[in-house]
């Protein structure tokens, strides 16, 4: 049970990290294209 819980936690952490990276990447790309349009 303990090992299953740990595996679930690491899986959730991985998904959370991927979501954060996705959000940051899309945000920076949005800012980048906005900057290009601004010029």
PDB file of N, CA, C and O in Angstrom, chain B, residues numbered from 101:
ATOM      1  N   UNK B 101       0.842  -1.201   0.000  1.00  0.00           N
ATOM      2  CA  UNK B 101       0.000   0.000   0.000  1.00  0.00           C
ATOM      3  C   UNK B 101       0.875   1.248   0.000  1.00  0.00           C
ATOM      4  O   UNK B 101       0.639   2.195  -0.750  1.00  0.00           O
ATOM      5  N   UNK B 102       1.895   1.225   0.864  1.00  0.00           N
ATOM      6  CA  UNK B 102       2.783   2.389   0.970  1.00  0.00           C
ATOM      7  C   UNK B 102       3.480   2.663  -0.366  1.00  0.00           C
ATOM      8  O   UNK B 102       3.546   3.807  -0.815  1.00  0.00           O
ATOM      9  N   UNK B 103       3.999   1.605  -0.995  1.00  0.00           N
ATOM     10  CA  UNK B 103       4.721   1.802  -2.257  1.00  0.00           C
ATOM     11  C   UNK B 103       3.757   2.280  -3.340  1.00  0.00           C
ATOM     12  O   UNK B 103       4.128   3.107  -4.173  1.00  0.00           O
ATOM     13  N   UNK B 104       2.526   1.770  -3.339  1.00  0.00           N
ATOM     14  CA  UNK B 104       1.528   2.214  -4.317  1.00  0.00           C
ATOM     15  C   UNK B 104       1.232   3.691  -4.141  1.00  0.00           C
ATOM     16  O   UNK B 104       1.094   4.427  -5.117  1.00  0.00           O
ATOM     17  N   UNK B 105       1.135   4.122  -2.883  1.00  0.00           N
ATOM     18  CA  UNK B 105       0.857   5.530  -2.600  1.00  0.00           C
ATOM     19  C   UNK B 105       2.015   6.400  -3.095  1.00  0.00           C
ATOM     20  O   UNK B 105       1.801   7.467  -3.670  1.00  0.00           O
ATOM     21  N   UNK B 106       3.221   5.937  -2.866  1.00  0.00           N
ATOM     22  CA  UNK B 106       4.399   6.702  -3.301  1.00  0.00           C
ATOM     23  C   UNK B 106       4.425   6.809  -4.828  1.00  0.00           C
ATOM     24  O   UNK B 106       4.731   7.865  -5.381  1.00  0.00           O
ATOM     25  N   UNK B 107       4.099   5.695  -5.505  1.00  0.00           N
ATOM     26  CA  UNK B 107       4.092   5.698  -6.971  1.00  0.00           C
ATOM     27  C   UNK B 107       3.047   6.696  -7.473  1.00  0.00           C
ATOM     28  O   UNK B 107       3.295   7.433  -8.427  1.00  0.00           O
ATOM     29  N   UNK B 108       1.879   6.714  -6.826  1.00  0.00           N
ATOM     30  CA  UNK B 108       0.820   7.631  -7.219  1.00  0.00           C
ATOM     31  C   UNK B 108       1.279   9.072  -7.015  1.00  0.00           C
ATOM     32  O   UNK B 108       1.042   9.936  -7.859  1.00  0.00           O
ATOM     33  N   UNK B 109       1.940   9.318  -5.879  1.00  0.00           N
ATOM     34  CA  UNK B 109       2.422  10.677  -5.605  1.00  0.00           C
ATOM     35  C   UNK B 109       3.429  11.122  -6.656  1.00  0.00           C
ATOM     36  O   UNK B 109       3.341  12.245  -7.153  1.00  0.00           O
ATOM     37  N   UNK B 110       4.375  10.271  -7.001  1.00  0.00           N
ATOM     38  CA  UNK B 110       5.390  10.649  -7.990  1.00  0.00           C
ATOM     39  C   UNK B 110       4.728  10.848  -9.349  1.00  0.00           C
ATOM     40  O   UNK B 110       5.138  11.717 -10.119  1.00  0.00           O
ATOM     41  N   UNK B 111       3.694  10.036  -9.649  1.00  0.00           N
ATOM     42  CA  UNK B 111       2.981  10.189 -10.922  1.00  0.00           C
ATOM     43  C   UNK B 111       2.268  11.536 -10.947  1.00  0.00           C
ATOM     44  O   UNK B 111       2.324  12.247 -11.950  1.00  0.00           O
ATOM     45  N   UNK B 112       1.600  11.892  -9.853  1.00  0.00           N
ATOM     46  CA  UNK B 112       0.909  13.180  -9.778  1.00  0.00           C
ATOM     47  C   UNK B 112       1.912  14.320  -9.892  1.00  0.00           C
ATOM     48  O   UNK B 112       1.650  15.313 -10.571  1.00  0.00           O
ATOM     49  N   UNK B 113       3.061  14.184  -9.228  1.00  0.00           N
ATOM     50  CA  UNK B 113       4.093  15.217  -9.300  1.00  0.00           C
ATOM     51  C   UNK B 113       4.569  15.387 -10.739  1.00  0.00           C
ATOM     52  O   UNK B 113       4.774  16.511 -11.197  1.00  0.00           O
ATOM     53  N   UNK B 114       4.744  14.280 -11.453  1.00  0.00           N
ATOM     54  CA  UNK B 114       5.213  14.339 -12.842  1.00  0.00           C
ATOM     55  C   UNK B 114       4.179  15.050 -13.701  1.00  0.00           C
ATOM     56  O   UNK B 114       4.524  15.916 -14.505  1.00  0.00           O
ATOM     57  N   UNK B 115       2.908  14.686 -13.534  1.00  0.00           N
ATOM     58  CA  UNK B 115       1.839  15.322 -14.309  1.00  0.00           C
ATOM     59  C   UNK B 115       1.784  16.807 -13.988  1.00  0.00           C
ATOM     60  O   UNK B 115       1.629  17.636 -14.884  1.00  0.00           O
ATOM     61  N   UNK B 116       1.913  17.142 -12.709  1.00  0.00           N
ATOM     62  CA  UNK B 116       1.868  18.544 -12.289  1.00  0.00           C
ATOM     63  C   UNK B 116       3.024  19.315 -12.924  1.00  0.00           C
ATOM     64  O   UNK B 116       2.836  20.428 -13.417  1.00  0.00           O
ATOM     65  N   UNK B 117       4.224  18.719 -12.912  1.00  0.00           N
ATOM     66  CA  UNK B 117       5.393  19.377 -13.510  1.00  0.00           C
ATOM     67  C   UNK B 117       5.162  19.586 -15.000  1.00  0.00           C
ATOM     68  O   UNK B 117       5.462  20.656 -15.529  1.00  0.00           O
ATOM     69  N   UNK B 118       4.628  18.568 -15.684  1.00  0.00           N
ATOM     70  CA  UNK B 118       4.382  18.698 -17.120  1.00  0.00           C
ATOM     71  C   UNK B 118       3.375  19.811 -17.386  1.00  0.00           C
ATOM     72  O   UNK B 118       3.541  20.585 -18.329  1.00  0.00           O
ATOM     73  N   UNK B 119       2.335  19.898 -16.562  1.00  0.00           N
ATOM     74  CA  UNK B 119       1.324  20.947 -16.730  1.00  0.00           C
ATOM     75  C   UNK B 119       1.954  22.322 -16.528  1.00  0.00           C
ATOM     76  O   UNK B 119       1.675  23.255 -17.280  1.00  0.00           O
ATOM     77  N   UNK B 120       2.805  22.441 -15.507  1.00  0.00           N
ATOM     78  CA  UNK B 120       3.446  23.727 -15.243  1.00  0.00           C
ATOM     79  C   UNK B 120       4.350  24.117 -16.408  1.00  0.00           C
ATOM     80  O   UNK B 120       4.336  25.265 -16.852  1.00  0.00           O
ATOM     81  N   UNK B 121       5.138  23.159 -16.903  1.00  0.00           N
ATOM     82  CA  UNK B 121       6.033  23.431 -18.036  1.00  0.00           C
ATOM     83  C   UNK B 121       5.208  23.836 -19.253  1.00  0.00           C
ATOM     84  O   UNK B 121       5.571  24.760 -19.980  1.00  0.00           O
ATOM     85  N   UNK B 122       4.089  23.133 -19.468  1.00  0.00           N
ATOM     86  CA  UNK B 122       3.212  23.459 -20.590  1.00  0.00           C
ATOM     87  C   UNK B 122       2.697  24.881 -20.466  1.00  0.00           C
ATOM     88  O   UNK B 122       2.721  25.644 -21.432  1.00  0.00           O
ATOM     89  N   UNK B 123       2.228  25.239 -19.270  1.00  0.00           N
ATOM     90  CA  UNK B 123       1.665  26.574 -19.046  1.00  0.00           C
ATOM     91  C   UNK B 123       2.727  27.643 -19.279  1.00  0.00           C
ATOM     92  O   UNK B 123       2.471  28.645 -19.946  1.00  0.00           O
ATOM     93  N   UNK B 124       3.914  27.425 -18.730  1.00  0.00           N
ATOM     94  CA  UNK B 124       4.995  28.412 -18.878  1.00  0.00           C
ATOM     95  C   UNK B 124       5.392  28.539 -20.345  1.00  0.00           C
ATOM     96  O   UNK B 124       5.622  29.643 -20.840  1.00  0.00           O
ATOM     97  N   UNK B 125       5.472  27.400 -21.040  1.00  0.00           N
ATOM     98  CA  UNK B 125       5.877  27.425 -22.448  1.00  0.00           C
ATOM     99  C   UNK B 125       4.854  28.166 -23.293  1.00  0.00           C
ATOM    100  O   UNK B 125       5.218  29.011 -24.111  1.00  0.00           O
ATOM    101  N   UNK B 126       3.572  27.854 -23.102  1.00  0.00           N
ATOM    102  CA  UNK B 126       2.551  28.520 -23.903  1.00  0.00           C
ATOM    103  C   UNK B 126       2.480  30.003 -23.548  1.00  0.00           C
ATOM    104  O   UNK B 126       2.254  30.847 -24.415  1.00  0.00           O
ATOM    105  N   UNK B 127       2.675  30.311 -22.269  1.00  0.00           N
ATOM    106  CA  UNK B 127       2.640  31.720 -21.850  1.00  0.00           C
ATOM    107  C   UNK B 127       3.791  32.485 -22.495  1.00  0.00           C
ATOM    108  O   UNK B 127       3.588  33.571 -23.038  1.00  0.00           O
ATOM    109  N   UNK B 128       4.994  31.925 -22.439  1.00  0.00           N
ATOM    110  CA  UNK B 128       6.152  32.625 -23.007  1.00  0.00           C
ATOM    111  C   UNK B 128       6.022  32.732 -24.526  1.00  0.00           C
ATOM    112  O   UNK B 128       6.433  33.734 -25.111  1.00  0.00           O
ATOM    113  N   UNK B 129       5.455  31.710 -25.168  1.00  0.00           N
ATOM    114  CA  UNK B 129       5.289  31.793 -26.620  1.00  0.00           C
ATOM    115  C   UNK B 129       4.246  32.856 -26.963  1.00  0.00           C
ATOM    116  O   UNK B 129       4.374  33.553 -27.970  1.00  0.00           O
ATOM    117  N   UNK B 130       3.215  32.978 -26.126  1.00  0.00           N
ATOM    118  CA  UNK B 130       2.201  34.014 -26.343  1.00  0.00           C
ATOM    119  C   UNK B 130       2.820  35.393 -26.192  1.00  0.00           C
ATOM    120  O   UNK B 130       2.586  36.283 -27.009  1.00  0.00           O
ATOM    121  N   UNK B 131       3.603  35.561 -25.152  1.00  0.00           N
ATOM    122  CA  UNK B 131       4.278  36.843 -24.924  1.00  0.00           C
ATOM    123  C   UNK B 131       5.231  37.137 -26.075  1.00  0.00           C
ATOM    124  O   UNK B 131       5.339  38.278 -26.526  1.00  0.00           O
ATOM    125  N   UNK B 132       5.922  36.101 -26.545  1.00  0.00           N
ATOM    126  CA  UNK B 132       6.884  36.276 -27.627  1.00  0.00           C
ATOM    127  C   UNK B 132       6.174  36.741 -28.895  1.00  0.00           C
ATOM    128  O   UNK B 132       6.616  37.692 -29.539  1.00  0.00           O
ATOM    129  N   UNK B 133       5.068  36.072 -29.263  1.00  0.00           N
ATOM    130  CA  UNK B 133       4.368  36.486 -30.485  1.00  0.00           C
ATOM    131  C   UNK B 133       3.740  37.857 -30.303  1.00  0.00           C
ATOM    132  O   UNK B 133       3.658  38.632 -31.256  1.00  0.00           O
ATOM    133  N   UNK B 134       3.297  38.166 -29.093  1.00  0.00           N
ATOM    134  CA  UNK B 134       2.740  39.496 -28.843  1.00  0.00           C
ATOM    135  C   UNK B 134       3.829  40.549 -29.034  1.00  0.00           C
ATOM    136  O   UNK B 134       3.576  41.621 -29.585  1.00  0.00           O
ATOM    137  N   UNK B 135       5.048  40.234 -28.574  1.00  0.00           N
ATOM    138  CA  UNK B 135       6.167  41.157 -28.739  1.00  0.00           C
ATOM    139  C   UNK B 135       6.508  41.337 -30.216  1.00  0.00           C
ATOM    140  O   UNK B 135       6.812  42.444 -30.659  1.00  0.00           O
ATOM    141  N   UNK B 136       6.456  40.238 -30.978  1.00  0.00           N
ATOM    142  CA  UNK B 136       6.755  40.338 -32.409  1.00  0.00           C
ATOM    143  C   UNK B 136       5.690  41.172 -33.119  1.00  0.00           C
ATOM    144  O   UNK B 136       5.999  41.968 -34.007  1.00  0.00           O
ATOM    145  N   UNK B 137       4.429  40.978 -32.715  1.00  0.00           N
ATOM    146  CA  UNK B 137       3.349  41.762 -33.327  1.00  0.00           C
ATOM    147  C   UNK B 137       3.489  43.231 -32.943  1.00  0.00           C
ATOM    148  O   UNK B 137       3.189  44.125 -33.735  1.00  0.00           O
ATOM    149  N   UNK B 138       3.957  43.470 -31.693  1.00  0.00           N
ATOM    150  CA  UNK B 138       4.096  44.845 -31.223  1.00  0.00           C
ATOM    151  C   UNK B 138       5.064  45.640 -32.092  1.00  0.00           C
ATOM    152  O   UNK B 138       4.872  46.835 -32.320  1.00  0.00           O
ATOM    153  N   UNK B 139       6.100  44.971 -32.572  1.00  0.00           N
ATOM    154  CA  UNK B 139       7.062  45.643 -33.456  1.00  0.00           C
ATOM    155  C   UNK B 139       6.410  45.826 -34.809  1.00  0.00           C
ATOM    156  O   UNK B 139       7.028  46.371 -35.724  1.00  0.00           O
TER     157      UNK B 139
END
